[in-house]
């Protein structure tokens, strides 16, 4: 099974290093990472990221770790 996370990362400048550390830790279960930017001319204050992950026991740990970032929101779908 595949799980897709839609993630809204607030305060991108301060939270992106924490986010990067977490997804690096769980990199073996991440198939695809796509970052979406609203404004191509400047850095947006928030980020929207799509993660396609392989469903296994680490998915729950990944989601819990991501939710530890202040203000982050995650929606997911399982295919």
C-alpha positions in Angstrom: 0.0 0.0 0.0 1.0 3.6 -0.6 0.3 6.5 1.7 0.4 10.1 0.5 0.8 12.9 3.1 -0.2 16.5 2.2 1.7 18.6 4.6 1.4 22.4 5.4 4.6 23.6 7.0 4.1 27.0 8.7 7.0 29.4 9.4 9.0 27.6 6.7 12.2 29.5 7.5 12.4 28.3 11.1 10.6 24.9 10.7 12.2 23.5 7.5 15.5 22.4 9.2 13.5 20.3 11.7 11.3 19.0 8.9 14.4 18.0 6.9 16.0 16.2 9.8 12.8 14.2 10.3 12.3 13.1 6.7 16.0 12.3 6.4 15.6 9.9 9.4 12.7 8.2 7.6 14.1 8.5 4.1 14.0 4.7 3.4 10.2 4.7 3.4 9.8 7.9 1.3 9.4 7.3 -2.4 8.6 10.8 -3.6 8.9 14.3 -2.1 7.3 17.2 -3.9 7.5 20.8 -2.6 4.9 23.2 -3.9 5.5 27.0 -3.9 2.9 29.7 -4.2 5.2 32.5 -5.2 8.0 31.9 -7.6 9.6 35.3 -7.1 10.3 35.0 -3.3 10.4 32.5 -0.5 6.9 31.9 0.9 6.4 32.0 4.6 4.9 28.5 4.5 5.5 25.4 2.6 3.3 22.7 1.1 4.9 19.3 0.7 3.6 16.0 -0.7 5.2 12.8 0.5 4.5 9.4 -1.0 5.5 6.8 1.6 5.6 3.0 1.7 3.1 1.9 4.3 4.8 0.0 7.1 5.2 0.4 10.8 7.4 3.5 10.4 4.7 5.5 8.8 3.0 6.1 12.2 6.3 7.1 13.7 7.0 9.5 10.8 3.6 11.2 11.1 4.0 11.5 14.9 7.5 13.0 14.4 6.2 15.5 11.8 3.2 16.5 14.0 5.8 17.4 16.8 6.6 20.5 14.6 4.7 23.5 16.0 1.7 24.4 13.7 2.2 21.7 11.1 -0.9 20.1 9.5 -1.1 16.8 7.7 -3.8 15.2 5.7 -3.3 11.7 4.3 -4.8 9.2 1.9 -4.1 5.5 1.5 -4.1 3.9 -2.0 
